[in-house]
Amino acid sequence: MTNMTSARIAIVGAGIGGCALATLLQRAGHEVTLYEQAPRFSPVGAGIHLSPNLIRVLRLLGVDKLALLAGHEPAAFVNRRAEDGELLYSLPLGDAANARFGAPFITLTRGDLYAAVMSTVRPASIHWGKRLAGMDWRGETVELGFEDGTVAHADIVIGADGLRSRVREALCGFEKPHFSGQVAFRASYPSHLLEGLPVDDLTKWWGHDTFVLPYWLDRGRSKFYFAAMTPQAEWPTEASSMPVDVDEMYSIFAGYHADVRHMLRQAPPESVSKWALFERSPKFEFGNERVVLIGDACHPMRPFMSQGAAMALEDVAVLYRAISGAPDFASAFSAYDAHRYERLSEVHRVSAANTFMHGPTEPDWVFGYDPLSAGATAQIPAVHLQPPLHARKLASEPA
Ligand SMILES: Cc1cc2nc3c(=O)[nH]c(=O)nc-3n(C[C@H](O)[C@H](O)[C@H](O)COP(=O)(O)OP(=O)(O)OC[C@H]3O[C@@H](n4cnc5c(N)ncnc54)[C@H](O)[C@@H]3O)c2cc1C
């Protein structure tokens, strides 16, 4: 049986989930090495939602304030009918989010979120330019083979390598992620290009089988972003994105309210790209006694609840708790799997249905979930946040 504290842990993929988990395990004294295919850090990606359930994990990492400083805190999540703007449902956020869910709701760029999480990892523990080619987990140790011809060994492997996970492939064989039949036009551009159009902080405009989701990416409202979803029968390439004919986008959303048409038309054509949305079936594969999957490697889903990064960071918190409570990795991984299954299934199901907040909604089950303490048992103990340093100092001073 692998010794918990001296085990060599390899995390494949230094993305959002991989970096967050590495930090927590390193702080707990584990020996962790990350292998990332990218040659260096690059803050890639467009807009992303940090819902309160995700912010709780950033608090554990100690970077929630960084996200607050960089991002925008919307006053409400407004839902409108696409053609005439009629209000369908509005969820108050800002201070109300703190009061109701125990943490703020923030919108920002994925790059800013990634940079904040990356800043917590020990830099020397990341091996850049290491694209996993294959893995053999049946010997004494797990052997990782990289595309540059090098090899590494580990006792435990965590697959955090996203949608097209090679760790998953080594466990279950090759199976392409499914094209969901949905694509998204996405663009971000400076707010002055809106030419004074008043814009709500965060609005989902609901069409029949399409929607447009515009929001701000920064505290100063200088960067504006939209994602515009529509069905598409086929995706003709292996790549995730492709160049765009903006006339196609204008015509798909021609029946939308004039404000939305203006937001789409003001995007410089070169700033617009089209993305395929992929998913896997909700028969999640979590791994075995030595290899475990988190985030998109385990459960890529349609982004219609904007919960992709949140589910990855929830996985991180729960897996970290399971490792801290278990006598060995095998029991930790099986407790993690059992704990996550139901919640991931529900979020996967509601995301695919694209009904969340279309009308009056009870959002507490999503945003009020606390991954640091939910379902705590002896196997998965709750983790408690350290009070800020100044508060600890005051508490320890003589009365
Ligand atoms: C480039 C990029 C842009 C994105 N943009 C957005 C966005 O704008 N909005 C949004 O909501 N979501 C976006 N996402 C998805 C979102 O970040 C994830 O859904 C979420 O963070 C889940 O995190 P994760 O850790 O599972 O995966 P990710 O954060 O995707 O991280 C996976 C990591 O694994 C690495 N990797 C992949 N294959 C290998 C391999 N074979 N060997 C070694 N390393 C490997 C990747 O380079 C990446 O760093 C983006 C993801 C990526 C990779």
The ligand as an ORCA input file, in Angstrom:
! r2SCAN-3c Opt
* xyz 0 1
  C      -7.153     27.325    -23.313
  C      -8.427     27.234    -22.532
  C      -9.337     28.292    -22.601
  C     -10.548     28.231    -21.877
  N     -11.393     29.281    -21.959
  C     -12.517     29.285    -21.207
  C     -13.349     30.425    -21.174
  O     -13.074     31.419    -21.807
  N     -14.494     30.392    -20.419
  C     -14.811     29.280    -19.683
  O     -15.847     29.287    -18.977
  N     -14.029     28.187    -19.690
  C     -12.893     28.169    -20.425
  N     -12.072     27.067    -20.427
  C     -12.530     25.879    -19.689
  C     -12.344     26.051    -18.215
  O     -11.103     26.649    -17.920
  C     -12.447     24.655    -17.611
  O     -13.767     24.161    -17.857
  C     -12.283     24.641    -16.146
  O     -11.272     25.486    -15.716
  C     -12.015     23.209    -15.693
  O     -10.680     23.140    -15.243
  P      -9.721     21.917    -15.473
  O      -8.606     22.146    -14.517
  O     -10.445     20.640    -15.482
  O      -9.186     22.095    -16.952
  P      -8.346     23.238    -17.610
  O      -8.329     24.485    -16.809
  O      -8.837     23.258    -19.007
  O      -6.840     22.675    -17.576
  C      -6.393     21.535    -18.268
  C      -4.888     21.666    -18.429
  O      -4.345     20.447    -18.892
  C      -3.374     20.717    -19.877
  N      -3.254     19.528    -20.710
  C      -4.156     19.040    -21.610
  N      -3.713     17.909    -22.168
  C      -2.497     17.664    -21.620
  C      -1.530     16.638    -21.796
  N      -1.740     15.599    -22.657
  N      -0.384     16.674    -21.078
  C      -0.155     17.701    -20.192
  N      -1.028     18.709    -19.999
  C      -2.183     18.683    -20.696
  C      -3.940     21.933    -20.583
  O      -2.951     22.632    -21.315
  C      -4.494     22.736    -19.428
  O      -3.534     23.594    -18.847
  C     -10.869     27.079    -21.119
  C      -9.940     26.012    -21.049
  C      -8.718     26.092    -21.723
  C      -7.694     24.945    -21.628
*
